[in-house]
Amino acid sequence: MAEKSEVPEECNISSSNGIPSNEEVIEDLTKDLKNVLLKETEGGSGIETVCDDSANKSSDNTGDFIPQDFDKDEKVPAKPEDDFIDEEALKDAELTYTEDDRKRLRTEAEDLKCIGNDLFKAGKYVESAQKYTEALRICPLAFDKDRAILYSNRAAAKVKLNFKTEAIEDCTKAVTLDSTYLKAFYRRAQLYEETDKLDEALADYQTILQLDPLHREALYATKRLPDMIQERNEKLKADMLAKLKDLGNMILRPFNLSTDNFQVTQDPSTGGYSVSFQQNRR
């Protein structure tokens, strides 16, 4: 079933797509250019309510929670909130826990999550994200699925605050902790698409279909995204060729040559490109 709502997880204790990347396109277009130039010059011529633990890093790497395109009508703290989770410190602390300590801390984290969920439903997204962060700072690392939900829930709050990059990082934390967490994959796929990371979005939608073959939005996305990616790649090729031509003319000018002396052709059978030299005759 498709996940349509942006509601936090309730309080319970509980690819290759065959489309060339930009780097491959550039490598394909330019792989013969160096050899051709050398040869001719030598001849004289990317709230289930689950939260993810990623922080928006400021320029001094303090992990401040900083909005990018924030709605000016929203109330935000005068100082950005720190949402960094020190998992190494948690790991060290957990060595000293008894089984009763783990259960108690898990319950406390669950209570904080429930408060965060209520704040989220009330539209208090900053406060909601803070509660999920507090929960992540005490929830024992042994409870992977609980922590995955907290990260996913925090991602949902960050989406509402327009912290898309940070929300993607939190979703990534969630699916790392729980590789079957469909809602976190779906939330990340949507965020990838909204931030023009179409290849990554397609990969997530394909993962969703592995988890739920009847997921309607993922089925639709896997049909429309390949054409969008192909269109984007063609535009990138055209833009890159134009820039290469300008650069080539600048390099070739001292040799009384221009890019008009070189012809780029595509092999229809392989899709590859080759570059050939043509001497202008006068």
C-alpha positions as CSV (number, residue, x, y, z in Angstrom):
1,M,0.0,0.0,0.0
2,A,1.2,3.5,-0.7
3,E,2.2,5.8,2.2
4,K,0.4,9.1,1.7
5,S,0.4,10.8,5.1
6,E,3.1,12.7,6.8
7,V,2.2,11.5,10.3
8,P,4.7,10.4,12.9
9,E,5.0,6.7,13.8
10,E,2.6,5.9,16.7
11,C,4.0,5.2,20.1
12,N,4.7,1.5,20.1
13,I,7.7,-0.3,21.4
14,S,8.6,-2.4,18.8
15,S,20.4,-0.1,-7.9
16,S,21.2,-0.4,-11.1
17,N,18.6,1.1,-13.6
18,G,20.6,0.9,-16.8
19,I,20.8,4.7,-17.3
20,P,24.3,6.1,-17.6
21,S,25.4,8.5,-14.9
22,N,26.7,12.0,-15.7
23,E,30.3,10.8,-15.2
24,E,29.8,8.0,-17.6
25,V,28.3,10.4,-20.2
26,I,31.3,12.8,-19.9
27,E,33.8,9.9,-20.0
28,D,32.1,8.5,-23.1
29,L,32.2,11.8,-24.9
30,T,35.7,12.8,-24.1
31,K,37.6,9.5,-24.1
32,D,39.0,9.8,-27.6
33,L,39.6,13.6,-27.5
34,K,43.0,13.4,-25.9
35,N,44.4,10.8,-28.3
36,V,43.1,12.7,-31.3
37,L,44.6,16.0,-30.1
38,L,48.0,14.3,-29.4
39,K,48.0,12.5,-32.7
40,E,47.3,15.6,-34.7
41,T,49.5,18.0,-32.8
42,E,52.4,15.5,-33.2
43,G,51.7,15.6,-36.9
44,G,52.1,19.4,-36.9
45,S,48.8,20.5,-36.4
46,G,22.7,11.8,-7.9
47,I,5.3,10.3,10.5
48,E,5.1,5.4,10.6
49,T,6.8,8.0,12.2
50,V,10.4,7.3,11.9
51,C,13.3,9.6,12.4
52,D,16.8,9.8,11.1
53,D,19.8,11.1,13.0
54,S,21.5,13.5,10.6
55,A,22.5,16.9,11.5
56,N,22.7,19.9,9.3
57,K,26.3,20.8,9.4
58,S,27.3,24.5,9.7
59,S,30.4,25.9,8.2
60,D,32.3,25.2,11.4
61,N,31.0,21.6,11.6
62,T,29.1,22.1,14.9
63,G,26.1,20.1,13.6
64,D,23.7,23.0,14.0
65,F,20.1,22.4,12.8
66,I,19.9,25.2,10.2
67,P,16.9,25.7,7.8
68,Q,17.6,26.4,4.1
69,D,14.4,27.8,2.5
70,F,12.4,28.2,5.7
71,D,8.9,29.6,5.7
72,K,9.3,33.1,7.2
73,D,5.9,32.7,9.0
74,E,7.1,29.8,11.1
75,K,8.5,30.4,14.5
76,V,12.1,29.3,14.8
77,P,14.6,29.5,17.7
78,A,16.8,32.5,17.7
79,K,19.7,30.1,17.8
80,P,19.7,27.0,15.6
81,E,19.1,23.8,17.6
82,D,21.9,21.1,17.8
83,D,20.5,17.7,16.7
84,F,23.8,15.8,16.7
85,I,23.7,12.3,18.0
86,D,26.9,11.0,19.5
87,E,26.6,7.3,18.8
88,E,30.2,6.6,20.0
89,A,29.3,8.0,23.4
90,L,26.1,6.0,23.4
91,K,28.1,2.9,22.6
92,D,30.5,3.5,25.5
93,A,27.6,4.2,27.9
94,E,25.7,1.1,26.9
95,L,28.6,-1.1,28.1
96,T,27.7,0.0,31.6
97,Y,23.9,-0.7,31.3
98,T,22.1,-3.5,33.0
99,E,19.1,-5.0,31.3
100,D,16.8,-3.0,33.6
101,D,18.7,0.2,32.5
102,R,18.0,-0.6,28.8
103,K,14.3,-1.2,29.4
104,R,14.0,2.0,31.4
105,L,15.8,4.1,28.8
106,R,13.8,2.5,26.0
107,T,10.6,3.4,27.8
108,E,11.8,7.0,28.4
109,A,12.7,7.3,24.7
110,E,9.2,6.0,23.8
111,D,7.6,8.6,26.1
112,L,9.7,11.4,24.4
113,K,8.6,10.0,21.0
114,C,4.9,10.2,22.0
115,I,5.4,13.9,23.1
116,G,7.2,14.5,19.8
117,N,4.3,13.0,17.9
118,D,1.8,15.2,19.7
119,L,3.8,18.3,19.0
120,F,4.1,17.2,15.3
121,K,0.3,16.8,15.1
122,A,-0.1,20.3,16.7
123,G,2.1,21.8,14.0
124,K,5.0,22.5,16.4
125,Y,7.7,21.0,14.1
126,V,10.7,22.6,15.7
127,E,9.7,21.3,19.2
128,S,8.8,18.0,17.7
129,A,12.2,17.5,16.1
130,Q,13.8,18.4,19.5
131,K,11.9,15.7,21.3
132,Y,12.9,13.1,18.7
133,T,16.5,14.2,19.2
134,E,16.2,13.9,23.0
135,A,14.8,10.4,22.5
136,L,17.6,9.4,20.1
137,R,20.2,10.5,22.7
138,I,18.9,8.1,25.3
139,C,17.5,5.2,23.4
140,P,19.9,2.2,23.6
141,L,21.6,1.3,20.3
142,A,20.5,-2.2,20.7
143,F,16.9,-1.2,19.7
144,D,17.5,-0.7,16.0
145,K,13.9,-0.5,14.9
146,D,13.0,2.0,17.7
147,R,15.8,4.2,16.7
148,A,14.9,3.9,13.0
149,I,11.4,5.1,13.8
150,L,12.8,8.1,15.8
151,Y,15.0,9.1,12.8
152,S,12.2,8.7,10.4
153,N,9.9,10.8,12.6
154,R,12.5,13.5,12.9
155,A,12.9,13.5,9.1
156,A,9.1,14.1,8.9
157,A,9.5,17.1,11.1
158,K,12.4,18.4,9.1
159,V,10.5,18.1,5.9
160,K,7.8,20.4,7.4
161,L,10.6,22.9,8.3
162,N,12.0,22.6,4.7
163,F,15.3,21.0,5.9
164,K,15.3,18.7,3.0
165,T,19.0,17.8,3.0
166,E,18.9,17.0,6.7
167,A,15.7,15.0,6.3
168,I,17.3,12.9,3.6
169,E,20.2,12.2,6.0
170,D,17.7,11.1,8.7
171,C,15.9,8.8,6.3
172,T,19.2,7.3,5.4
173,K,19.9,6.6,9.1
174,A,16.4,5.0,9.4
175,V,16.8,2.6,6.5
176,T,20.4,1.8,7.6
177,L,19.0,0.6,10.9
178,D,16.0,-1.1,9.3
179,S,16.4,-2.2,5.7
180,T,12.7,-3.1,5.4
181,Y,11.4,0.3,6.5
182,L,9.2,1.1,3.5
183,K,7.9,4.5,4.8
184,A,11.5,5.8,5.3
185,F,12.4,4.7,1.8
186,Y,9.3,6.4,0.4
187,R,10.0,9.6,2.3
188,R,13.6,9.6,1.0
189,A,12.5,8.9,-2.5
190,Q,10.2,11.8,-2.5
191,L,12.9,14.1,-1.1
192,Y,15.4,12.9,-3.7
193,E,13.0,13.7,-6.4
194,E,12.2,17.1,-5.0
195,T,15.9,17.9,-4.8
196,D,16.5,16.8,-8.4
197,K,18.4,13.6,-7.4
198,L,16.4,11.5,-9.9
199,D,18.7,8.5,-10.1
200,E,18.7,8.1,-6.3
201,A,14.9,8.6,-6.2
202,L,14.5,5.9,-8.9
203,A,16.7,3.5,-6.9
204,D,14.6,4.0,-3.8
205,Y,11.3,3.5,-5.6
206,Q,12.7,0.2,-7.0
207,T,13.6,-0.8,-3.5
208,I,10.1,0.0,-2.4
209,L,8.7,-2.3,-5.0
210,Q,10.9,-5.1,-3.8
211,L,9.3,-4.6,-0.3
212,D,5.8,-4.0,-1.7
213,P,5.3,-4.9,-5.4
214,L,1.8,-3.2,-5.3
215,H,3.0,0.2,-4.0
216,R,1.1,2.5,-6.4
217,E,3.2,5.6,-6.2
218,A,6.4,3.6,-6.6
219,L,5.0,1.8,-9.6
220,Y,4.1,5.1,-11.2
221,A,7.5,6.6,-10.4
222,T,9.5,3.8,-11.9
223,K,7.6,4.3,-15.2
224,R,8.0,8.1,-15.4
225,L,11.5,8.7,-13.9
226,P,13.5,6.9,-16.6
227,D,12.3,9.3,-19.3
228,M,12.9,12.3,-17.0
229,I,16.5,11.0,-16.3
230,Q,17.1,10.5,-20.0
231,E,15.8,13.9,-20.9
232,R,18.1,15.4,-18.2
233,N,21.1,13.5,-19.4
234,E,20.5,14.7,-23.0
235,K,20.4,18.3,-21.8
236,L,23.6,17.7,-19.8
237,K,25.3,16.3,-22.9
238,A,24.3,19.3,-24.9
239,D,25.5,21.7,-22.2
240,M,28.7,19.9,-21.8
241,L,29.4,19.7,-25.5
242,A,28.9,23.4,-25.8
243,K,31.4,24.0,-22.9
244,L,33.8,21.6,-24.4
245,K,33.6,23.4,-27.7
246,D,34.4,26.7,-26.1
247,L,37.3,25.2,-24.2
248,G,38.5,23.4,-27.3
249,N,38.5,26.5,-29.4
250,M,40.6,28.3,-26.8
251,I,43.2,25.5,-26.7
252,L,43.3,25.0,-30.4
253,R,43.5,28.7,-31.4
254,P,47.3,28.8,-31.2
255,F,47.5,26.0,-33.7
256,N,45.2,27.8,-36.2
257,L,42.6,25.1,-35.5
258,S,39.1,25.0,-34.0
259,T,36.7,22.4,-32.9
260,D,35.3,22.5,-36.4
261,N,38.3,20.4,-37.3
262,F,37.0,17.6,-35.1
263,Q,33.8,15.7,-35.7
264,V,32.0,13.8,-32.9
265,T,29.9,10.9,-34.1
266,Q,27.8,8.4,-32.2
267,D,27.7,4.7,-32.9
268,P,24.0,3.8,-33.1
269,S,24.7,0.2,-32.2
270,T,26.6,0.9,-29.0
271,G,25.6,4.5,-28.2
272,G,29.3,5.4,-27.8
273,Y,31.0,8.4,-29.3
274,S,34.2,8.8,-31.3
275,V,36.2,11.9,-32.3
276,S,37.8,12.3,-35.8
277,F,40.0,15.0,-37.2
278,Q,39.3,16.8,-40.4
279,Q,41.8,19.2,-42.0
280,N,40.0,22.2,-43.6
281,R,41.1,22.6,-47.2
282,R,41.6,26.0,-48.8
